[in-house]
Amino acid sequence: DLKSEMNKTRKLPLKKDTRASDSSQEDAIDQWARRRKQFKDSKKCSSTGGSSINSTITEGSINSEDARSVDPGLHAENEDRGFYTENFHSASWVFRGDDVSPDNSPRCLSKRPRPVAIRERTVKIAKGTGNYPWGFRIQFSKPILVTEVDTNSAAEEAGLQVGDILIAVNGTDVTSMPHSEAANLARKGPDILTMIVGSDISRYPNTPRPTCRGYLHKRTQSAILKGWRKRWFVLKHNGYLHYYKHKKDEGKCKPLEVTKLEGAEIGVDTSLGKPFVFKCIPQAGNRIFYFCATSNQEMKRWLEAMDKAVHPVHQNHVWVDVTLHNTTLPPLAIKNPECLGLLHQLDRSKDVWIQHYCILKDGCLYFYATLRSTPAQGGLYLQGYIVSEQSLGSKRSVIELKPPSEEFKTFYLCAENVNENKRWITALKASINKWLPLHQAIQDFMNRPLEETRM
């Protein structure tokens, strides 16, 4: 389509029409320049909220509803190379690998020795007051595992995460000692607890990032039109607040405006004499956004989600690092894929099927343009998705990937034939089954009586 548009546009100034003026030629050139810029923007853009790759929805809009420009740093935040990751970032997930037998513990909490890839980091926690001055819980031994981090505690502020493995406490290796001895080391040490902790793809759960969707009334500050307008707002896991005219526009139209919330000031506002009003003052610029919810509960829901976006945790899950590394590899260089081959993906905004060469590995579906393409164009994080075979339009066999919540995107894929579809469905289900929600994994394992120490 792009080549045909290029050919059409190039022919415009070459037509043997003596009446064609210089201005018409300039218009044609301008039109081509606009099309080229739109195409480049679409290739850059993150697919979150749109098509998984080749999305035509840019992360920003040229003009906002109040005739203000979008945050210029927005495109720098287009992360994950076009991967659709919203469902993964909305909850905590742990990897259990092929250990799916109900008689065995998930690999994320299993104490059985096995080779792991540990990523180490140092965490320093200032001692507080009370019975649990550091604000976290450890359990198990060899290795010792962090199973709880108190909200607003010194441990949370220092970046300690549920699932971290204790490697050293105040300079002493604790990988081969009972967790009670590690706790004593901490208690006898200085007021600044220094720990070396490690994590791997199996044991390190991701930290949920804020996602929130719903209608709010936004105060319009335009010099021409003033008042409150009902708009559909979407707070994405990357900390950007998008809004649209209607709910149906999400994923199909450009947002009216996109605002970065990190570092912003938010809070309830009573100056306008209207209930359930809260404001947001972005760090960049001097603009103030005023929002009005339908109830106090709805206002609190938005304020809690926005507060997480204002103070984000800048730390990738180990598996995210792995997938980003894999995108730089040729398709056949990804080790031990669970399935590979051609798949067509439905772009619902255009009602067309786009062909990709796909690699499935550990709950991630990578999309390449061809077998010889590098890097990957994008992909899909599959955690929590339900796979089924459906009929769609003229196609009697289509793979439906349905998310656990309606707020996330449903994907439709189709292989070359029915047998290929069944092969992919089996592989997709097995790959998704390698991941568990953190709360489920811990709940299953905590049913046993275990020694624990509160820190």
Salt bridges, closest charged atoms under 4 A:
GLU5 OE1 - ARG35 NH1 3.46
ASP17 OD1 - ARG19 NE 3.42
ASP41 OD2 - LYS37 NZ 3.01
GLU59 OE1 - HIS242 NE2 3.53
GLU65 OE1 - LYS218 NZ 3.81
GLU65 OE2 - ARG229 NH1 3.32
GLU65 OE2 - ARG231 NH2 2.46
ASP66 OD2 - LYS218 NZ 3.29
ASP66 OD2 - ARG287 NH2 2.34
GLU79 OE2 - ARG209 NH1 3.16
GLU79 OE2 - HIS237 ND1 3.71
ASP80 OD2 - HIS89 NE2 3.85
GLU86 OE1 - ARG213 NH2 2.96
ASP98 OD1 - LYS434 NZ 3.49
ASP99 OD2 - ARG112 NH2 2.59
GLU148 OE1 - ARG137 NE 2.96
GLU148 OE2 - ARG454 NH1 3.13
ASP150 OD1 - ARG454 NH2 2.84
ASP164 OD2 - ARG121 NH2 2.63
GLU250 OE2 - ARG213 NH2 2.87
GLU257 OE2 - ARG287 NH1 2.68
GLU262 OE2 - HIS314 NE2 2.88
ASP269 OD1 - LYS279 NZ 3.99
GLU298 OE2 - ARG301 NH2 2.79
ASP307 OD1 - HIS311 ND1 3.49
ASP321 OD2 - ARG119 NH1 2.48
GLU338 OE2 - LYS434 NZ 2.71
ASP362 OD2 - LYS361 NZ 3.77
ASP362 OD1 - LYS434 NZ 3.12
GLU389 OE1 - LYS422 NZ 3.28
GLU407 OE1 - ARG213 NH1 3.32
GLU416 OE2 - HIS344 ND1 3.79
GLU420 OE1 - ARG423 NH2 2.85
GLU451 OE1 - HIS179 ND1 3.89
GLU452 OE2 - ARG137 NH1 2.40
